């Protein structure tokens, strides 16, 4: 089971690590997009969310307080769904559909992050192939 969880962690965080790098290396373009969506302080928000994505992704990947890493990713995903993918604000049908798809992806991934938080917090040190145990305990 340990190897399956490790493979799952690796595959799960690829999206977040790639996005985090994009937030930091393309901060100007991404903050412009965030500004167009009405995000306050778009440049610091873009850089901060990039750091959040990388910290959470690396934490889950390496198993260093993976429960905290999953929580950090959830903290990114839920506000992002509401702020960046507010499909209910779109009047164009195609744009509305694309934002709806992205909204529900972010919500679903956030739910997965909450499950990982619970999983790592509950399994504790019984789950192998991690560098540390969990930060939280829900037993």
N, C-alpha and C positions, 0 to 999 in steps of 0.2 A: 504493500500500500504506500510506503514511503516514496518509492520511485514514481508512482502515479501522481502523488501530490506534488512532487518536485516538477514533473513534466507539466502538470496543470498550472503550477505557479509560473513557470517560464512562459508558457503560451499565453496565459492571462495578462501578464504585465507588458508584453511586447507593444501593445497599443498605447499604453500609458507612457512607457519610456520613449517611444517614437514621438508622441505628442509633446512630452515634456521638452525634448530636444528642440522640436519645432517652435515651441513657445519662446525658447531662449535664443535660438539662432535666427528666427524670423520675427522678432519681437515687434519691429516697426509695422510690418504688414498685419500681423495678428492684432496688435493694439488698435490699428485703424478699423479693422473689422469689429472689434469689441466696442469701439466708440460708436460705430454705426448702429450697433445693437442697443446702445444706451447704457453701457456699463460705465459706472463712475470710475474715475482714475484709471483709464484703460491700460496705460503703459505699466504702472505698478501691478495692476491686476493680472496682466499677461505674464509678466516676469514672475510674480508670486505664484500664479497657478502653474507655471512651468516648474518651479522649484518644488511645489507640492506634488505634482505628478512624478517627478524624478525621485523625490524622497519616498513617497508611498510605493512606487514601483520597485525601487531598489530594495526597500524593506521586505516586501512580499517575495521578491525574487530570491534574495539571499537568506530569508528566514531570520532576519534580525528584527525582533518584535514585529513579526508579520501581522499580528492583530492590529497594532497601531498603524502599520502601513495600509492595511485594508480600510481602516477608518479614515486616514488621510485621503485616500482615493474617493471614498464616499463623500467626504466634505467637499471635494472638487466637483463631483458629478451632479449632485442634486441642485446646487445653485446654478451650475452651468446649464442644466436642462431648462430651468426656469428663465434665466437671463438671456441665454444665447439661442435657444430653440423654442421661443414662444410662438408656436404655430398659430395660436388663436389671434395673433396680431396681423397675420399675413392675409392680404386680400387676393393675391394671385394664387390660383389653384395649384400650380406646380410648385411654387415656393412654399405654400402651406403644407403640401404633401411631404416635401423634403424636410422641412422643419419638424413635422410630426414624427417622421421616421427617426430623425436624430434625437428628438425629445425622448421618445420611448426607448431608444438604445441607451441613452444616458441613465434613464430611470432604471432600466433592467440591469445595467452594469452596476449601478449603485446598490441595487438589491443584492447582487452577487457579492459585492464588497461587504455588505452587512452580514451575509452568510459566512464569508471568510473570517470576518472579525469574530463571530460566534464560534466557528470551527476551531480557529487557532487558540482562542481564549479558553475553550473547553478542553481541547486535546492537550494543551500544555506541553510538557516535556515528553509526553508519550509519542508525539509526532516527531519522527526522525528527520534527518537531512535538513535541519535548520541550524543556524549558528547560535541563536539564543532561544529561550522559551518565550512565552507571551509576556507582554507587559501587564495585561489585564487577566483576571481570573473570574469566570462566571459559573464555577461549580457551586 
